[in-house]
Amino acid sequence: MPSRVISIDENQPNPDVIQQAVDALFQDELVVFPTETIYGIGARADSDSAIEKLRTAKGRDELKPFTLHIADVEQLTGWVADPGHDAKQLMAAFWPGPLTIIFPVGEQGVGVRLPANEVARELIRSSGPLFASSANRSGESAATTVEDVVSAFGDQVSLVLDAGPSPLGEASTIVRLTENGDFQVVRDGLIGASQIRRVLRGLKVLFVCTGNTCRSPMAEALLKKLLAQHLDCPQEKLPEAGYHVSSAGIASGGGSATSQARTVMEKMSLSIETHHSTQLTSTQVDDSDIIITMDHSHRTVIESNFPNALEKVQVINDTGVRDPIGGSEEIYRRCAEEIERSLENRWLEGIISR
């Protein structure tokens, strides 16, 4: 019998249509459903018979597992006892959404996806977790339309929920977490490895000048402002977004920012009133992903004392930014403006895309 194809509104799924799909699943039939990425083909996760049908329809090797699809994080219980810190960070950042997380459970791990599509989530809420895969035969292109699905599976699928062409049209990213706290991107997708790395490890940017009382604290404040504007989030939320910005000095005396630096920042609607200068340490150098020095002499000092940091140390611009110490407020203002221009034109895009 040919597959039944039923149209459904992806924003307001018809409960009667959802129930028809649930009924089919509880008869161990296969159901095709939309996600925000591509169409998926699913079977009840607690039915060996249904899973075998799914394996046959896909033409998949017995050793290759399917992905568990859930509607809410609560449905993870019973499959993954303790997600762990890294997984929780990824779940908070990207679920619901196009990310499959392979948890270090058993020999192969358990891959789990929480799709953003409301049809998929309503179906899974009612049926319970599903083992699912992309709605195509193994080795063929992923299905982004119902026509693709029907062409691939014919009468092997009981019911197809048709919500129109897939909005994103690209499979989810797959990331594998390991017991030792590392991660591996198994399949590239809409969520890039740099985004995952930033959530799990954060991106640490360190500004370095001589005394950490004017140029580097102003650069720290200005980059935080630019990042917050670009990401449309409060500055205090930057660490949650994976960005950590700090500053230090080659020869810091441990004082506060200069009065001129504080005044100039205040007039730019920023504050470094609580800044306390610190001297550069080996720990800061090792922990930083990007070290931006205010002039070439600072870079030379770092490279001489920390040769392993060579690849991550760069000067803020070609000429460096002249030290304003002892100068007027106007000199400090020009210094701050030069720093901001350099960050906008030379650094911001690369930091965000890293």
N, C-alpha and C positions, 0 to 999 in steps of 0.2 A: 504494500500500500504506500502511495507517495506520502511524503512528509506533509503534515498540516502546517500551513504558514498563516500566522495570525498577526495582524498589525497591532502595534501597541505604542502609546505615547510615552517617550522616554522620560518626560518630566512628571507626568501624572499617570502612572501605570494603572490600568483597569484591574481591580481586584479579581474579577471573574476570570480574566485571561490568565492572571498569575496563578489562580487556583487550578486552572486546566493544566498548566505546566507542572505544578506540584503533583497533581494526580498522576500525570505521566511518569514523573520521576519515581513516585512510590510504586509504580508498576514495573520498576527497573528499566524504564525506557530512557533513551537519550534525548536531551532537550538542548537546542541551540538558543543562546541568549546574547543580547548586545552588551558590550562594555564600551568604555570611552575610547579604547584603543582599537580593538578588532572584535569580531564575533568569536564567542567561545562555545564549545560543545561540552556539556556536563553530564555527570552521572552521580547518583547518591554516593556519598563518601563511605557510608556504612553498608554498602551492598556489593559483595564480591561479584555477583552476577552482572550487575550494571557496569562495574568497572571493567570486566572482561569484554562486555559489548563495546565499551568505549575504546579499549585497546584494539579490538578487531576493526572497528570503524576507522580508526586513525592509521592502522597498519603499523603500530608501534611495537618495538621490541619489549619483551617482558621486563627487562632490567631497567628500562627508562621510566621513572616515576611521573605521575601527573601532579599538577599544582592544586593544592587545596584552596578553594575560593570560599571566603567568609563574608558575612554582611556587616559584622561589628567585631571589635577586638575581643569582646566577651566570648565569641565562638571559637577563639583560639584555645581556650581552656579544654583540656583533654587531649590536645594534640601537641602542645608545647607547654611543659610545666612551668618553666621560668624563661621568658624571652631574653632576659639579660639587658644590660644597660645600653649597649650599642643598638640592639633591635628596637628597644623602646624609643630611642632617639630617632631612628629612621621611621618608625611607625607614626610618631608625632609629627614629623616633618612632611611625610609623603603619603600617608594613608588618610582617607581613601585616595587612590590614585594609581598611576601606572608603574608600580614597583612591586616585583615579586621578591620576597625575602626567603632565602633558604636557611632555615635554622639548623644548628648542629645537633640534630636528634637522630640517633641510630647511625648506621653505616653510610647511608646516602644523604641523610638530612631530609628535612621536610620543607618543601617550597610552599609559601602561602601568599595569596594575593587578596587584597580588599579593594575591589573595583569601585570607582566613583559613580558609575552609571546606576541610576535609581531603579531601573528595571531589574538589573542583575541583583542589586541588594535586596529588593522586595522579594524576589524569587528565593534567594538564599535565606532570608529571614524566615520564610514560611516553610521551606523544605529542609533546612539545616545545611551544614557545609556540603559543598560539592567538590568532587575531583573533576577538573576540567582542563581543557587544552584549547589551543587556537583551532577554530573550525575549518580545518583543512587537513588533507592527508599528509602524513609525514613526508617532508622533503619538498612539498609544494608551497606556493605563496599563501600567506595568511588571507583569510576571507574578511573583506570589509563591507560586503553587501550580501543580502540574502540570496541573490542569484548565484553568487560564488559558492555559498554553502550548499544549496540544492544541487548544483553541478557536481560538487565534490562528494556528497554523501547519498544522494537519491533517497531511497526508502529506508536507509539505516537509521534515520533520525525520526522520532515520533512527532515532535513539535518544534517549530521554529518561530521564535518571537521576533517579529520584524519591526525594528525601530528606525529604519532608514540607514543610509550609509554611516559607517563609523566616523565619529567626529575627528579623531586624531589619526587613524589609519596606520598606526605603527605599533608593534608589539611592545609589551612592558619591558622595562629594564629588569634584569635578574641579578641580584647580588647575593653571594654566598658568605655567610658569617662563619668564623671558625672558633673553636673552643679557646684558642690562645689569644683571641681578641683582634684578629686580623680580618680582612675582608677581601673578596675577589669579585669583580664585575664579570659575570658569566656571559651575559648578553647585553650589548649596548641597546639603549632605547631612548625614550624621551627624557629620562632623568640621567644626566651625565655622571661619569665617574667623579668629576671635580665637585659636583653638588653633593654626592654621597660622602666624599672625603671631607668636605667642609663641615657637614653635619656631624660626622663621627670624630674627626680630629680637629676641626676648626682651622682657620687660616690665621696665622700669627704674623703680624706686621710690626716691625720694630724700627723706630726712627732714632738715629744717633747723631748727636752733635758734640761739642766740647764739654760744656758744663751742665747740659740738660736743664737750662733755666730760660731759654728763649726759643731758639729755632726748632728744636725737636719737640718740646711740649706744644708749640703752636702747630706744628705739622700733625702731631697726634690729634689735636682737637679738630683741625680742619679736615683730616681724612674721615674721622668719625662723622662729622657733619655731612660730607659728601656721600658717604656710604648710606647713611640714614635717609638722605633725600632720594637717592637712587632706589633703595629698597622699600621706600615709603614705610618706614618703621621708626619708632623712637630710638634715640641713641642708646638708651639703656637696654634695648632689646637686641643690639648687635651681637653680643656673645651667643644668644640663643639662635641667631641666624648663622652662627659659625665664624664670626669675624672678631678677632682679638687684636686691638691696636694699643701699643705702648711706646715708651721712649726711654732713653738712657743717655748718659754722657761718658765720654772717654775719661774725663777727669772731673767728675762731679764732686761738689763740696757739700752736698746734702741740704741745700737751701731751697727756698720756694722760687717760683718763676719771678722774673724781674717785674718791677712795677709797670714798665712800659709794655711788656708782653701781655700782662694781665689787662691793661687798659685797652690795648688794640683788640684783643680777643673779645672783651666785653662790648666794644663798639661793633663787632661783627656778630653779636648775639651769641657768643660762646663764653665759656668760663674755664679758666685754669687756676682759679683761686685756691683750690685744694691741692694743686700739684706740688709734689715734693721730689726734688731731683734725686736721681739714683745713679750710681756708677755702673757701667756696663760689666756684666759678669759672664763667665763661660756658660752658665746655665741658660741665660737669656739668649746667647748666641746659638746654642744647640737647639733650643726650643723654637726659635723663630723660623718661619718659612721664607720671609722676605725681610732683608735688612736694608733700609734706605738711609744713607748717610747724607749729611748736609753739605759736605764738600769732599774733595779728593783726599785730603789729609786724613780724614776720619776713616775712609775706606782703607788707606794704606796701613793705618794702625791696626785695624781689625784683621786684615789679611796677614799681617806680620805675627800677631799674637794668636790668631785662630785660623790657621791655614786651611782647615777642613771646611771653613765657611765661605771659601772663595766664590763658589757658584751662586750664593744667595745674597751677596753684598753688592749693591749698586749705589751710585751717586744720584741724588734727586733729579739733577739735570746735567747738561753737558759741562757747564761752567762751575756748578756748585752755587750755593746761596751764601752770600757774604755775611759774616757775623755782625749783628747789629749792636752787640754789647757796648754800652757806654754812649750809644747814639740817642738821638731825639725820638720822640713818639712818631714823627713822620718817617724816620728811617725804619723803625719797627713796622710801621704800616706797610711800607713798600716791601719789606722783607716778607711779611705775611702774605701779601698779594702775589709775590713771586712764587712762594711755596704753594699757594692755592692753584695758581695757573699750572705749575708743574704737575701737581697731583691730578688735576682735571685732564690735562692734555696728554700726560705721559703714563700715568699710573692707574687711574680709576678703572678703566675698562679691563685691563689685564688682571687686576686684583679680583674684580667681580667674576670674571670668566674662568679664573684659575680653579 
